[in-house]
Amino acid sequence: MTTKAVAPSANVLAKTPGTRKKLWLAAIKPPMYSVAIMPIMVGTAIAVAETKTLQTGIFAIFTFAAILILAWENLANDVFDSETGVDVHKAHSLVNLTKNKPLIFWLGNLCLATGLFGIGAIAAIQQDLTVVGMILICCVLGYIYQGPPFRLSYQGWGEILCFFAFGPLAFAAAYYSQTKAVSSANFAASAIVGVSTSLILFCSHFHQEDDDAAVGKRSPIVRLGTKRAAQLLPWLCGTIFALTTLCVWLGIFPMTTLLVFASLPIAIKLCKHVSTNHNKPEKVSNCKFIAVALHFWSGIFLGLGFVLPQLLGLGAVLPT
């Protein structure tokens, strides 16, 4: 796989509608940080459901550290993308906004170091390095996603890396930080949130098919085309609800986790929107934010489903 560097257009900002404030908000991407929070929240909810205890200090440290580590990944990706030219028309790239790539690079490294310091603090509290090892693997996956010489997202592996980093690995770390143990329910839930997280990345490519193809980035949308990718989307969204139903039927999840179906209207909205506008970049570009909403609400309802029996005094017991 090869990529060619393309210099950012001098008018990339001037040609883009909207105010600079809106561009900065788009660059910082506040809604995207639910991606970091949700594995910690749901993994911790399962731990609370199973152990009836919550270590609030560890939960707070872990959440803050996860946000910082995701900030590093976002900043680093802007830097790495600026080197290949895939962001040549992306006005809300932080590198394009600041015109200072070293600043963004080192700011990202500062976020990473601070986030890992928080994870190290959890390890010190637990006197156990297991969580550190899990998060370091997540960071490695985050780097090879976009960083040279790997750039695996350019080969179409981004969604798979995203699934494991924000699914099984993040969930295992969150649960272990509370319990120093593993859980079958937690592992099953990690697959559901991993899928919803990968959906965000999948949807973010619809509007940039031409830019991705121009630099040799073989994203799933480039490989499949927007029409076939839009036809695949309902099946991917359906996985969230099918896996939850299966886990309830098998007795892995409590019945109350079927609350996840309250997010079904968002999934339907996402699929309809993409089906109608898949080949219209200016209209489909917001589909990733609908995917973020699906990820957020499906995660909220899933996590609530685990703790609700305890809150209602139903005494549901989950297998560990």
Buried (B, 14 or more C-beta within 10 A) or exposed (E): EEBEEBEBBEEBBEEBEEEEEEBEBBBBBEBBBBBBBBBBBBBBBBBBBBBEEBBEEBBEBBBBBBBBBBBBBBBBBBBBBBBBBBBBBBBBBBBBBBEEBEBBBEBBEBBBEBBBEBBBBBBEBBEBEBBBBBBBBBBBBBBBBBBEEBBBBBBBBBBBBBBBBBBBBBBBBBBBBBBEEEBEBBBBBBBBBBBBBBBBBBBBBBBBBEBBBBBBBBBBBBEBBBEEBBBBBBEBBBBBBEBBBEBBEEEBBBBBBBBBBBBBEBBEBBBBBBBEBBBEBEBBBEBBBBBBBBBBBBBBBBBBBBBBBBEEEEEBEBEB
